[in-house]
Amino acid sequence: MAAQASGFRVNTNVAALNAYNALTDINSQMGSIQLRLASGKRINSAADDPAGFTIARKLQARSRGLSQALNNVGDAKSVLSTAEGGLQNISDILVTVKEKVTQANNGSLGNDELTAVVTQVADFAKEIDSIIGQTKFNGQQLLDAAFTNKTFQVGADAGDTLTFGLSATIDSADLGINNLTTANIGSATTLTSVDSAISKISTELQGVGSLLARLDFKESNLNIQITNMDAASSQIYDADMAKEQMNLTKLNILQQTAVAQLTQANSSPNVVMQLFR
């Protein structure tokens, strides 16, 4: 409550001091609001709202952690998509190899024709090995059975991880299509080996596809969480521009009236001079 004083005491102009204090308080409030309008933030320092500042910082930290987790999910998807591309190419080659092996099991073919088929299949086998060597991500080979137990942080909390690998051996030797000759190119054993190879690649593709589908769900969930975290942080941290502008308008009026009252209070002691006339 402002101090009260008689208008006939001039040594201390209490009315002017009260008006000055009110004007100082108004100017301080205006400065805070102008900073909020300039920065767009309701909290510009911890002193503005210590509790709110702490909560908002935690929300922001979690949001940034989730954003990085989202990037990690994107990297994991890129790894799997790269591997899927290589596996799809190998699968296509194996389907062609099956066609050629089936062709070779044809009694009408002579030795020259069988030799041509063997040469073609040998070239396909080399291409499979080439694809395996070229399918890389960040310098890491993905299809040579060395990409195993890779862990990706896919959430903001400890333990929110996904570990997977591409550990199957799928080179031409393991798939059983290298070193074929005219004598065995059309055999039932070779055909069985090719069918087994196709099945093996299909199983790998199925696993990659399942992981990609799982990561799609994680990506969607992370986007929702990030939006919710940012919305909660904004509610605490960001300024309501319309409200701040309304308060500034009110304070502008109060500032003018406070200046007017200060001027009047400074002139009030002049009344005392009338007593000496």
Secondary structure, DSSP 4 states (H G I P E B T S, - for coil): ------TT--SS-HHHHHHHHHHHHHHHHHHHHHHHHHH-BS-SSGGG-HHHHHHHHHHHHHHHHHHHHHHHHHHHHHHHHHHHHHHHHHHHHHHHHHHHHHHHS-TT--HHHHHHHHHHHHHHHHHHHHHHHH-EETTEESSSS-EEEEEEE-SSSTT-EEEEEE----SHHHHT-SS--TTTTTSHHHHHHHHHHHHHHHHHHHHHHHHHHHHHHHHHHHHHHHHHHHHHHHHHHB--HHHHHHHHHHHHHHHHHHHHHHHHHHHGGGGGGGGG-
